[in-house]
Each structure stands twice: as structure tokens, then as C-alpha cells.
Amino acid sequence: MTRGAVIGRAIAALAAVGLLVAIVRAVGVGATLPSLARVAPWLPLLGALEAGVVAFDAIALAALYRAAGRTAPARPFWRAVFLANVVAAGLPLGRLLSEGWKAVRLAPRVGGPVAAAGAVGSQAAVLLGNAAIALVSLAGVALRCGATWPTLAVGGLALVMSAAGLAVALAGRARLGRWLGARFTIARAQGPAFDDAFAAATPALGVAAAWETAARLLQIAQVATLLHALGHPAGAVDALAAHGLVLTGAALGDALPGQLGATDALLALAAVRLDLAAPDALALTLGLHGAQLGLALVGGAAALALSDDPAPHEGPA
């Protein structure tokens, strides 16, 4: 890791913590503690739902591998998945970096081109899944908030996610590997192989996007659980509206570790539109952060304790 990368990540971490501290101070520590006390007993369920999110994400990746004619052994596959979840929870641009981590760790099992194609396909599937849920959440936000800025924010997210997901998918189909290989020596050897692997995996992109959409449904269930814990209506409209804003905050704050501070700020600002007290809105996002961090710590520790099988030579599984 370069010195610049270390400094950049340190700045992002400080910014995230500083933003969260500022929000907590603005809302009030004393006002937030009772809301957090109501959320705390539900953390095990939130953690279980978070484990489902990670599992669905992994199943989507496995579907892309299978379509390309490869599979990874279960132990190293799940070890890579849970270590990548630590990366996703703890680093800026965590989702993107976690896909790269999985590709590097699993390349000896499925081959470098297939691992890279799986990473690109997974990113496209996540964007498309987010777009699908953002469109559904938009209905909830519109019904709850009307023609106000939260509705515009979630609508913008749906458009951006749709465009980005389609762009990533089309980039893979457009012989991106050969294009890069013609311009960069480092990509010349593997570029055509990546194109072939992505073309083979493409038929499973719809399946992968469906699994990613299902993962977002589990996140909506987390939001509904937290609304119930806080004594608020937990119906479909309320859960969709709150989740749409959480998803938007996460997208806007992707450069911050775990989107810390970004989701909290956006939901706190929109709390009055959702008929939520600001302390309850803050407790909701802190509950989500707690579930993500808890699973990252437990899953990461378990993955480190689990030894990898010896890596085979690169070839069909």
C-alpha cells in the first residue's frame, strides 16, 4: 500500500468519525441513549439478517463462477467472503475493494480471468439490485414525503444506479479486456481471457442481480425491525421510505469507511419528513452500523481461524 493510500484512508476515517460525532452532538447524546437502549436487544436479529445479506451476495458471485465453468472449494470461498466483508465494513470504497479482495484471494481457485469477471459481474449485479430496490423504495418515499427533497434524492439514486449497472454490464460485453490490453501492457496477456470469461458469465448476471435484490430485501427487513423496536409504524411504506434514504446515504458516503456518518446525516435530516424523532433516526442508523460491524468482527475472526485448503494449480475446478 502506498503512502498516499494510507494517508487517504486515514483522512476518510477521521472524516467519518468527525461527521458522526458532530451528528451525535447535534441530536444530543442524552436524547439518543434511550433510543439506543430500545434498539440493543434486537442486535442479534439484525446481525442474523446481515449474515443473510453477505450470504446472498456470495451466492450471486458463485452463480457467475458456475456460468463461467468454474467453482471454488467451499472453505476458501467462504473464508474469502467473510474477510472481504471486513474490508467492505472498514475501508473507504469498501464495496469496490471487497470485490477486488475476493478476486485476488479466489484467483488461484477459479483462474484470474474468471475471478476478475466475477468481480465485475458482481459489481454490476449489486448496482442493478440497488436500482431495483431504489425504484421500489421511491414509491414509499413519495407516499410518505410527497414532492420533497428526500423523494428527489431517492429518485436520483435509482437513475444513477440503473445507469451505472447497465454501464458496467455493457463494458464487460464490449470486449473491455481487449481494449485495455491494446493500451496497457499489464492487461495484454489476460485481456482476451477476461472477455471470454465475462461473456460466459453474462447469462448468470440476471440471477446474480436477483440474489442482490433479495439481499436488499433483507436490509429492508432490518429497517422494519428497527422501526418496530423504536415504537414506530413498521409497515411497508415506512420501511421502504427509511430504507431508500439509508441506501441513498450509503451511496453518497461510499468514500467513508462503512458509510459512517453519511447515512446518519441523511436520515437525521429527513427524520421530520418520516415522522421520526431525530434521536430515533440516529439510533436506527447506528443499529445498522452495529449489525454490520458485529458481523464483520465475528465473521472475520472465524475466517482467520479457518485455514485455507492448499491452493491447486489454476485450472477447471
KEMARNU-886518 format. One record per atom (N, C-alpha, C): residue number from 1; atom name; x, y, z. Coordinates in steps of 0.05 Angstrom, whole numbers. Each point is the difference from the previous one (the first is absolute). Layout:
NUM/CA/X/Y/Z
...
This chain:
1/N/17/-24/0
1/CA/-17/24/0
1/C/18/25/0
2/N/-6/19/-17
2/CA/16/24/-2
2/C/-6/19/23
3/N/19/18/4
3/CA/-4/19/22
3/C/-24/17/-5
4/N/-5/8/-25
4/CA/-23/16/-7
4/C/-26/-14/7
5/N/-1/-27/-6
5/CA/-24/-15/6
5/C/-5/-1/30
6/N/21/-4/16
6/CA/-3/0/29
6/C/-10/26/10
7/N/12/22/-10
7/CA/-9/27/9
7/C/-29/5/-8
8/N/-7/-8/-25
8/CA/-27/4/-9
8/C/-20/-15/17
9/N/6/-25/7
9/CA/-18/-16/16
9/C/-2/11/29
10/N/22/10/10
10/CA/0/12/27
10/C/-18/25/0
11/N/3/16/-21
11/CA/-17/25/-2
11/C/-29/-8/-2
12/N/-7/-20/-16
12/CA/-28/-9/-2
12/C/-11/-10/26
13/N/17/-15/15
13/CA/-9/-10/26
13/C/-5/22/20
14/N/18/20/0
14/CA/-3/23/18
14/C/-25/16/-8
15/N/-4/3/-26
15/CA/-24/15/-9
15/C/-26/-14/9
16/N/0/-27/-3
16/CA/-24/-15/8
16/C/-6/2/29
17/N/21/-3/17
17/CA/-4/1/29
17/C/-8/29/7
18/N/14/20/-11
18/CA/-7/27/6
18/C/-29/7/-7
19/N/-9/-9/-24
19/CA/-27/5/-8
19/C/-20/-13/19
20/N/6/-25/8
20/CA/-18/-14/18
20/C/-1/14/27
21/N/23/8/10
21/CA/0/14/26
21/C/-16/26/-2
22/N/3/14/-22
22/CA/-15/25/-3
22/C/-30/-5/0
23/N/-8/-21/-13
23/CA/-29/-7/-1
23/C/-10/-7/27
24/N/15/-17/15
24/CA/-8/-8/27
24/C/-2/24/18
25/N/19/19/-2
25/CA/-1/24/17
25/C/-24/17/-8
26/N/-6/2/-26
26/CA/-22/16/-8
26/C/-27/-11/9
27/N/-3/-26/-2
27/CA/-25/-14/9
27/C/-1/0/31
28/N/23/-5/12
28/CA/1/-1/29
28/C/4/-29/10
29/N/22/-3/15
29/CA/7/-27/11
29/C/-22/-10/19
30/N/-9/18/18
30/CA/-20/-8/19
30/C/-26/-8/-13
31/N/-7/14/-22
31/CA/-25/-6/-14
31/C/2/-26/-16
32/N/24/-7/-8
32/CA/3/-24/-17
32/C/3/-25/16
33/N/10/1/24
33/CA/5/-24/16
33/C/-25/-17/5
34/N/-23/12/7
34/CA/-24/-16/3
34/C/-8/-15/-25
35/N/3/13/-23
35/CA/-6/-13/-26
35/C/19/-23/-5
36/N/26/4/6
36/CA/19/-22/-3
36/C/-6/-23/18
37/N/-10/6/24
37/CA/-7/-22/19
37/C/-23/-17/-11
38/N/-18/12/-15
38/CA/-22/-15/-12
38/C/10/-17/-23
39/N/21/9/-14
39/CA/11/-14/-23
39/C/17/-24/8
40/N/15/3/22
40/CA/20/-19/8
40/C/-10/-29/1
41/N/-23/-6/12
41/CA/-9/-28/1
41/C/-4/-13/-27
42/N/-3/16/-21
42/CA/-6/-10/-27
42/C/25/-5/-16
43/N/24/7/11
43/CA/25/-3/-15
43/C/5/-29/-10
44/N/-5/-20/16
44/CA/4/-28/-10
44/C/-16/-6/-26
45/N/-25/9/0
45/CA/-17/-4/-24
45/C/11/16/-23
46/N/8/25/5
46/CA/12/16/-21
46/C/25/-12/-11
47/N/16/-12/18
47/CA/25/-13/-9
47/C/-6/-25/-17
48/N/-21/-15/7
48/CA/-8/-23/-16
48/C/-9/8/-27
49/N/-15/22/-2
49/CA/-9/10/-26
49/C/24/10/-16
50/N/20/12/13
50/CA/24/9/-13
50/C/16/-24/-11
51/N/0/-22/15
51/CA/14/-24/-10
51/C/-14/-10/-25
52/N/-27/3/-1
52/CA/-15/-8/-24
52/C/8/17/-24
53/N/4/26/5
53/CA/8/19/-22
53/C/27/-9/-11
54/N/19/-7/17
54/CA/27/-9/-9
54/C/-3/-26/-15
55/N/-16/-18/10
55/CA/-4/-26/-12
55/C/-12/2/-28
56/N/-20/17/-3
56/CA/-13/4/-26
56/C/20/12/-20
57/N/16/19/10
57/CA/21/12/-17
57/C/19/-22/-10
58/N/8/-18/18
58/CA/18/-22/-7
58/C/-13/-19/-20
59/N/-25/-6/3
59/CA/-14/-18/-18
59/C/-1/12/-28
60/N/-3/27/-1
60/CA/0/14/-26
60/C/27/-4/-14
61/N/22/3/15
61/CA/26/-4/-11
61/C/4/-28/-10
62/N/-8/-20/17
62/CA/3/-28/-8
62/C/-16/-6/-25
63/N/-23/13/-4
63/CA/-15/-5/-25
63/C/15/9/-24
64/N/14/23/2
64/CA/17/10/-22
64/C/23/-19/-6
65/N/13/-10/21
65/CA/21/-19/-4
65/C/-9/-25/-14
66/N/-23/-11/9
66/CA/-11/-24/-12
66/C/-6/4/-30
67/N/-11/23/-6
67/CA/-6/6/-28
67/C/25/0/-18
68/N/22/8/13
68/CA/26/1/-15
68/C/14/-27/1
69/N/-13/-20/12
69/CA/11/-27/0
69/C/20/-6/23
70/N/-1/16/21
70/CA/18/-4/22
70/C/-15/1/27
71/N/11/-14/20
71/CA/-10/3/27
71/C/24/1/19
72/N/-4/12/23
72/CA/21/2/20
72/C/-8/-19/23
73/N/19/-14/12
73/CA/-6/-17/23
73/C/-13/17/22
74/N/-17/-13/16
74/CA/-17/15/19
74/C/17/15/21
75/N/20/-14/11
75/CA/14/13/22
75/C/15/25/-9
76/N/17/0/-20
76/CA/13/25/-8
76/C/-20/21/-11
77/N/-22/-10/-12
77/CA/-19/19/-11
77/C/-13/16/23
78/N/-10/-13/20
78/CA/-13/14/22
78/C/20/15/17
79/N/24/-10/2
79/CA/21/15/14
79/C/5/27/-14
80/N/2/-1/-26
80/CA/4/25/-16
80/C/-24/19/3
81/N/-24/-12/0
81/CA/-24/16/2
81/C/-1/16/26
82/N/6/-14/23
82/CA/-3/14/26
82/C/24/19/5
83/N/24/-7/-11
83/CA/21/20/3
83/C/-5/24/-18
84/N/-12/-4/-23
84/CA/-8/22/-17
84/C/-21/18/14
85/N/-17/-12/16
85/CA/-20/15/14
85/C/13/19/20
86/N/23/-8/12
86/CA/15/18/17
86/C/10/24/-15
87/N/10/-5/-24
87/CA/9/21/-18
87/C/-23/19/-6
88/N/-23/-11/-7
88/CA/-23/16/-7
88/C/-9/18/23
89/N/2/-11/24
89/CA/-10/14/24
89/C/20/21/10
90/N/25/-4/-6
90/CA/20/16/14
90/C/16/19/-17
91/N/-3/-1/-27
91/CA/17/17/-17
91/C/-18/18/-18
92/N/11/23/-8
92/CA/-14/17/-20
92/C/-3/-16/-26
93/N/-22/6/-14
93/CA/-6/-15/-25
93/C/1/-30/5
94/N/-12/-7/23
94/CA/2/-28/10
94/C/-11/-20/-19
95/N/-23/6/-13
95/CA/-12/-20/-18
95/C/19/-6/-23
96/N/11/20/-12
96/CA/17/-4/-23
96/C/25/-15/8
97/N/12/8/23
97/CA/24/-13/9
97/C/-5/-29/8
98/N/-23/-5/11
98/CA/-6/-28/9
98/C/-3/-18/-24
99/N/-10/10/-22
99/CA/-2/-17/-25
99/C/29/-6/-10
100/N/17/20/2
100/CA/28/-5/-8
100/C/13/-20/18
101/N/-5/2/26
101/CA/11/-19/19
101/C/-8/-28/-6
102/N/-26/-4/-5
102/CA/-10/-27/-6
102/C/13/-11/-26
103/N/3/18/-20
103/CA/12/-8/-25
103/C/28/-10/4
104/N/16/16/15
104/CA/28/-8/5
104/C/1/-26/16
105/N/-16/-3/20
105/CA/1/-24/17
105/C/-9/-25/-14
106/N/-19/3/-19
106/CA/-12/-23/-13
106/C/11/-5/-28
107/N/18/17/-9
107/CA/12/-4/-26
107/C/14/-27/-2
108/N/15/-9/20
108/CA/13/-26/-2
108/C/-20/-23/-2
109/N/-24/4/9
109/CA/-21/-21/-1
109/C/-15/-1/-26
110/N/-6/23/-11
110/CA/-18/1/-23
110/C/14/11/-25
111/N/25/9/3
111/CA/14/13/-22
111/C/-3/30/1
112/N/21/14/-7
112/CA/0/29/1
112/C/-22/13/-17
113/N/-3/-8/-25
113/CA/-21/13/-17
113/C/-28/-4/11
114/N/-6/-25/10
114/CA/-27/-5/11
114/C/-4/16/26
115/N/21/2/17
115/CA/-2/15/25
115/C/-6/29/-7
116/N/14/11/-20
116/CA/-4/28/-7
116/C/-28/4/-12
117/N/-8/-19/-17
117/CA/-27/2/-12
117/C/-22/-2/22
118/N/5/-16/20
118/CA/-19/-2/22
118/C/-2/26/16
119/N/23/13/4
119/CA/0/25/14
119/C/-15/22/-15
120/N/4/1/-26
120/CA/-14/20/-16
120/C/-30/-7/-2
121/N/-6/-25/-4
121/CA/-28/-9/0
121/C/-14/5/26
122/N/14/-5/22
122/CA/-12/5/27
122/C/-6/30/3
123/N/18/17/-8
123/CA/-4/28/2
123/C/-24/9/-16
124/N/-3/-11/-24
124/CA/-23/7/-17
124/C/-26/-10/13
125/N/1/-24/12
125/CA/-24/-12/12
125/C/-8/17/25
126/N/20/9/15
126/CA/-7/17/24
126/C/-13/26/-9
127/N/11/12/-20
127/CA/-11/26/-10
127/C/-28/-4/-10
128/N/-5/-22/-15
128/CA/-27/-6/-10
128/C/-19/-7/22
129/N/9/-15/20
129/CA/-16/-6/23
129/C/-8/24/16
130/N/20/18/4
130/CA/-5/25/14
130/C/-20/17/-16
131/N/3/0/-26
131/CA/-19/16/-17
131/C/-28/-10/3
132/N/-3/-27/-1
132/CA/-27/-12/3
132/C/-13/8/26
133/N/16/-3/22
133/CA/-11/7/26
133/C/-4/30/4
134/N/18/16/-12
134/CA/-4/29/1
134/C/-26/8/-13
135/N/-7/-13/-23
135/CA/-25/7/-13
135/C/-24/-7/17
136/N/1/-23/14
136/CA/-21/-8/18
136/C/-1/19/24
137/N/24/6/11
137/CA/1/19/23
137/C/-10/27/-8
138/N/4/8/-25
138/CA/-10/26/-9
138/C/-30/3/4
139/N/-15/-22/-5
139/CA/-29/1/5
139/C/-6/6/29
140/N/15/-13/18
140/CA/-4/4/29
140/C/7/29/8
141/N/22/10/-10
141/CA/8/27/6
141/C/-20/20/-11
142/N/-10/-4/-24
142/CA/-19/18/-12
142/C/-26/1/16
143/N/-9/-24/8
143/CA/-25/-1/16
143/C/4/13/28
144/N/23/-4/11
144/CA/5/11/27
144/C/8/29/0
145/N/16/9/-19
145/CA/11/26/0
145/C/-11/19/-21
146/N/-14/-11/-20
146/CA/-10/18/-21
146/C/22/11/-18
147/N/-6/22/-13
147/CA/19/12/-19
147/C/20/17/16
148/N/18/-13/15
148/CA/20/14/16
148/C/27/-11/-7
149/N/21/12/12
149/CA/27/-8/-7
149/C/7/-29/5
150/N/-11/-13/22
150/CA/6/-29/2
150/C/-9/-17/-24
151/N/-24/7/-10
151/CA/-9/-14/-24
151/C/18/4/-24
152/N/8/25/-4
152/CA/19/6/-22
152/C/26/-14/4
153/N/10/-2/24
153/CA/26/-13/5
153/C/-2/-30/-6
154/N/-21/-13/9
154/CA/-2/-29/-6
154/C/-5/-5/-30
155/N/-16/18/-12
155/CA/-4/-3/-29
155/C/26/3/-16
156/N/16/19/9
156/CA/26/4/-13
156/C/18/-25/3
157/N/-1/-12/24
157/CA/15/-24/5
157/C/-8/-22/-18
158/N/-27/-4/-4
158/CA/-9/-21/-17
158/C/10/3/-29
159/N/0/25/-9
159/CA/9/5/-28
159/C/30/-5/-2
160/N/16/10/19
160/CA/29/-4/-1
160/C/7/-29/2
161/N/-13/-15/19
161/CA/7/-29/3
161/C/-8/-15/-25
162/N/-22/6/-12
162/CA/-8/-14/-25
162/C/20/5/-22
163/N/8/25/-4
163/CA/19/7/-21
163/C/27/-13/6
164/N/9/1/25
164/CA/26/-11/6
164/C/1/-30/-3
165/N/-22/-14/9
165/CA/-1/-29/-3
165/C/1/-8/-29
166/N/-16/13/-17
166/CA/0/-6/-28
166/C/26/6/-13
167/N/13/22/9
167/CA/26/7/-12
167/C/21/-21/6
168/N/1/-10/25
168/CA/19/-20/8
168/C/-5/-26/-16
169/N/-25/-8/-2
169/CA/-7/-24/-15
169/C/8/3/-29
170/N/-6/23/-12
170/CA/6/4/-29
170/C/30/2/-4
171/N/15/11/19
171/CA/29/2/-2
171/C/12/-27/-3
172/N/-10/-19/16
172/CA/10/-28/-2
172/C/-6/-12/-27
173/N/-24/6/-11
173/CA/-8/-12/-25
173/C/15/13/-24
174/N/11/24/5
174/CA/12/16/-22
174/C/30/-7/-3
175/N/8/-24/8
175/CA/28/-9/-3
175/C/19/19/15
176/N/-7/7/25
176/CA/16/18/15
176/C/28/-10/4
177/N/3/-26/4
177/CA/27/-12/4
177/C/18/5/-24
178/N/-10/-4/-24
178/CA/16/4/-24
178/C/6/30/-3
179/N/-19/17/7
179/CA/5/29/-2
179/C/22/8/19
180/N/-1/-10/25
180/CA/21/7/19
180/C/27/-12/-9
181/N/-1/-25/-10
181/CA/24/-13/-8
181/C/15/14/-23
182/N/-16/14/-17
182/CA/12/15/-22
182/C/14/25/10
183/N/-6/9/24
183/CA/10/25/10
183/C/19/-3/24
184/N/-2/-22/15
184/CA/17/-4/23
184/C/13/-27/-1
185/N/26/-1/2
185/CA/15/-25/-1
185/C/-9/-20/21
186/N/-6/10/24
186/CA/-7/-17/22
186/C/-26/-16/-5
187/N/-17/11/-17
187/CA/-26/-13/-6
187/C/1/-16/-26
188/N/22/0/-14
188/CA/1/-12/-27
188/C/-3/-30/1
189/N/13/-13/20
189/CA/0/-29/0
189/C/-28/-11/8
190/N/-13/13/19
190/CA/-25/-11/11
190/C/-25/13/-11
191/N/3/21/-16
191/CA/-24/15/-10
191/C/-19/-18/-16
192/N/9/-14/-20
192/CA/-19/-17/-15
192/C/-13/-22/17
193/N/16/-11/19
193/CA/-11/-21/17
193/C/-21/11/18
194/N/3/26/10
194/CA/-21/13/16
194/C/-25/3/-17
195/N/3/9/-24
195/CA/-24/4/-18
195/C/-15/-27/-3
196/N/15/-21/-5
196/CA/-13/-26/-3
196/C/-14/-9/25
197/N/13/5/23
197/CA/-12/-8/26
197/C/-25/16/6
198/N/1/26/-6
198/CA/-23/17/6
198/C/-23/-8/-19
199/N/6/-6/-25
199/CA/-21/-8/-19
199/C/-13/-25/9
200/N/16/-19/12
200/CA/-11/-25/10
200/C/-17/5/25
201/N/8/19/17
201/CA/-15/6/25
201/C/-25/17/-5
202/N/-1/14/-22
202/CA/-22/19/-4
202/C/-28/-12/2
203/N/-5/-25/-10
203/CA/-27/-11/3
203/C/-9/-2/29
204/N/19/-1/19
204/CA/-8/-2/28
204/C/-2/28/13
205/N/3/21/-15
205/CA/-1/27/12
205/C/-28/6/11
206/N/-20/-9/-14
206/CA/-28/4/11
206/C/-4/-15/26
207/N/10/-24/2
207/CA/-2/-16/25
207/C/15/14/22
208/N/24/10/-6
208/CA/16/14/20
208/C/-14/25/10
209/N/-12/15/-19
209/CA/-15/24/7
209/C/-24/-6/17
210/N/-13/-23/-5
210/CA/-23/-9/16
210/C/9/-5/29
211/N/23/-14/3
211/CA/10/-5/27
211/C/7/26/14
212/N/12/19/-14
212/CA/7/25/12
212/C/-26/16/8
213/N/-20/-2/-16
213/CA/-26/12/7
213/C/-11/-13/25
214/N/2/-26/2
214/CA/-10/-14/24
214/C/16/9/24
215/N/26/5/-3
215/CA/16/10/22
215/C/-10/27/10
216/N/-8/18/-19
216/CA/-11/26/8
216/C/-27/-3/14
217/N/-15/-21/-7
217/CA/-25/-5/14
217/C/5/-6/30
218/N/22/-15/5
218/CA/8/-5/27
218/C/7/26/15
219/N/13/18/-15
219/CA/6/26/13
219/C/-25/16/6
220/N/-20/-2/-17
220/CA/-26/12/6
220/C/-12/-12/25
221/N/3/-26/3
221/CA/-9/-14/24
221/C/15/11/25
222/N/25/6/-3
222/CA/15/12/22
222/C/-12/26/8
223/N/-6/17/-20
223/CA/-11/26/6
223/C/-28/-3/13
224/N/-16/-18/-10
224/CA/-26/-5/12
224/C/2/-9/29
225/N/20/-17/5
225/CA/5/-10/28
225/C/7/24/18
226/N/17/17/-10
226/CA/9/23/17
226/C/-23/20/4
227/N/-17/4/-20
227/CA/-23/17/4
227/C/-18/-11/21
228/N/-5/-27/-1
228/CA/-16/-13/21
228/C/13/3/27
229/N/26/-4/2
229/CA/14/2/26
229/C/-3/28/11
230/N/-1/20/-17
230/CA/-2/28/9
230/C/-28/9/5
231/N/-19/-18/-4
231/CA/-28/6/5
231/C/-14/16/-22
232/N/11/-2/-24
232/CA/-12/14/-23
232/C/-14/-20/-18
233/N/-19/9/-17
233/CA/-12/-18/-19
233/C/21/-13/-18
234/N/-2/-26/-4
234/CA/20/-15/-15
234/C/-13/-12/-25
235/N/-20/14/-11
235/CA/-12/-11/-24
235/C/18/4/-24
236/N/-10/-9/-23
236/CA/16/0/-25
236/C/8/28/-8
237/N/-19/19/1
237/CA/7/27/-8
237/C/21/13/17
238/N/-2/-3/26
238/CA/19/12/19
238/C/28/-13/-4
239/N/0/-27/-2
239/CA/26/-14/-3
239/C/13/7/-26
240/N/-16/1/-22
240/CA/12/7/-26
240/C/10/28/0
241/N/-15/19/12
241/CA/9/28/0
241/C/26/3/15
242/N/2/-12/24
242/CA/24/2/16
242/C/24/-14/-14
243/N/-6/-23/-11
243/CA/22/-15/-14
243/C/10/15/-24
244/N/-18/12/-15
244/CA/8/15/-24
244/C/20/22/7
245/N/-5/14/23
245/CA/18/21/8
245/C/26/-11/11
246/N/-1/-23/14
246/CA/25/-13/9
246/C/17/-8/-24
247/N/-13/-12/-20
247/CA/14/-8/-24
247/C/13/24/-14
248/N/-15/22/-1
248/CA/11/24/-13
248/C/23/11/16
249/N/-2/1/26
249/CA/22/9/17
249/C/25/-18/-3
250/N/-4/-26/-3
250/CA/22/-18/-3
250/C/14/5/-27
251/N/-16/6/-21
251/CA/12/5/-26
251/C/16/27/0
252/N/-12/20/13
252/CA/14/26/1
252/C/25/-1/18
253/N/0/-18/20
253/CA/22/-1/18
253/C/18/-24/-4
254/N/1/-10/-25
254/CA/16/-24/-6
254/C/30/4/5
255/N/9/25/-1
255/CA/28/5/4
255/C/7/0/30
256/N/-19/-3/18
256/CA/4/-1/28
256/C/-1/-29/10
257/N/17/-8/19
257/CA/-1/-28/9
257/C/-27/-8/11
258/N/-12/-21/-11
258/CA/-26/-9/9
258/C/-22/20/-5
259/N/5/21/-16
259/CA/-19/22/-5
259/C/-7/14/27
260/N/18/-3/19
260/CA/-5/11/27
260/C/-3/31/-2
261/N/-21/9/12
261/CA/-6/29/0
261/C/-18/9/-23
262/N/4/-12/-23
262/CA/-16/8/-24
262/C/-29/-9/3
263/N/-5/-26/5
263/CA/-27/-9/4
263/C/-13/13/24
264/N/16/4/21
264/CA/-11/12/24
264/C/-9/29/-5
265/N/16/15/-15
265/CA/-6/28/-5
265/C/-25/2/-18
266/N/-2/-17/-21
266/CA/-22/3/-18
266/C/-27/-8/14
267/N/0/-22/15
267/CA/-25/-8/13
267/C/-7/20/22
268/N/19/11/14
268/CA/-6/20/21
268/C/-12/25/-13
269/N/10/8/-23
269/CA/-11/23/-14
269/C/-28/-5/-10
270/N/-6/-25/-8
270/CA/-26/-6/-11
270/C/-19/-10/22
271/N/8/-1/25
271/CA/-16/-12/21
271/C/-27/13/2
272/N/-2/26/-2
272/CA/-25/13/3
272/C/-20/-7/-22
273/N/11/-6/-24
273/CA/-17/-8/-22
273/C/-11/-28/4
274/N/14/-16/15
274/CA/-8/-28/5
274/C/-15/-3/26
275/N/-6/22/13
275/CA/-14/0/26
275/C/17/-15/21
276/N/27/2/-3
276/CA/18/-11/19
276/C/13/22/17
277/N/3/-5/26
277/CA/16/18/16
277/C/29/-3/-8
278/N/16/21/1
278/CA/28/-1/-8
278/C/15/-21/16
279/N/-4/-3/27
279/CA/15/-21/14
279/C/-7/-28/-10
280/N/-25/-4/-7
280/CA/-8/-26/-11
280/C/13/-5/-27
281/N/1/20/-17
281/CA/13/-3/-26
281/C/29/-7/3
282/N/13/13/19
282/CA/29/-5/5
282/C/3/-28/12
283/N/-17/-8/18
283/CA/1/-27/12
283/C/-4/-22/-22
284/N/-17/6/-19
284/CA/-5/-19/-22
284/C/26/-5/-16
285/N/13/22/-8
285/CA/24/-4/-16
285/C/23/-12/16
286/N/1/8/26
286/CA/21/-12/17
286/C/-5/-30/4
287/N/-25/-8/1
287/CA/-7/-29/1
287/C/10/-15/-24
288/N/-4/13/-24
288/CA/10/-13/-25
288/C/31/-2/0
289/N/13/22/9
289/CA/29/-1/2
289/C/9/-22/19
290/N/-14/-2/23
290/CA/7/-20/20
290/C/-1/-28/-11
291/N/-22/-6/-15
291/CA/-3/-26/-12
291/C/22/-6/-20
292/N/7/20/-17
292/CA/21/-4/-20
292/C/27/-4/13
293/N/6/16/20
293/CA/26/-2/13
293/C/2/-26/16
294/N/-22/-7/14
294/CA/0/-25/15
294/C/5/-24/-17
295/N/-14/-2/-23
295/CA/4/-23/-18
295/C/28/1/-12
296/N/11/24/-6
296/CA/27/1/-11
296/C/20/-11/20
297/N/-3/7/25
297/CA/19/-9/21
297/C/-3/-30/5
298/N/-24/-10/3
298/CA/-4/-28/5
298/C/7/-17/-24
299/N/-9/8/-24
299/CA/6/-15/-24
299/C/29/2/-7
300/N/13/23/4
300/CA/28/2/-6
300/C/17/-17/18
301/N/-7/0/26
301/CA/15/-17/19
301/C/-3/-29/-6
302/N/-25/-9/-7
302/CA/-4/-28/-8
302/C/16/-7/-25
303/N/0/19/-20
303/CA/14/-6/-25
303/C/30/-2/5
304/N/11/17/18
304/CA/29/-2/6
304/C/7/-25/14
305/N/-19/-10/16
305/CA/5/-26/15
305/C/-2/-24/-19
306/N/-13/4/-23
306/CA/-4/-22/-18
306/C/22/0/-21
307/N/16/-21/-1
307/CA/22/-1/-19
307/C/-10/-6/-28
308/N/14/11/-19
308/CA/-6/-6/-28
308/C/9/-28/-8
309/N/-14/-12/-18
309/CA/10/-24/-12
309/C/24/8/-18
310/N/19/-18/-4
310/CA/22/6/-18
310/C/-11/8/-28
311/N/10/22/-11
311/CA/-10/9/-26
311/C/10/-18/-22
312/N/-19/-9/-16
312/CA/8/-17/-23
312/C/12/17/-22
313/N/11/-13/-20
313/CA/9/15/-24
313/C/-25/11/-14
314/N/4/21/-14
314/CA/-23/13/-13
314/C/-11/-19/-22
315/N/-26/-4/1
315/CA/-12/-18/-19
315/C/-29/-5/7
316/N/-14/-15/-16
316/CA/-28/-5/5
316/C/-4/-13/27
317/N/-21/9/15
317/CA/-5/-12/26
317/C/-15/-25/-3
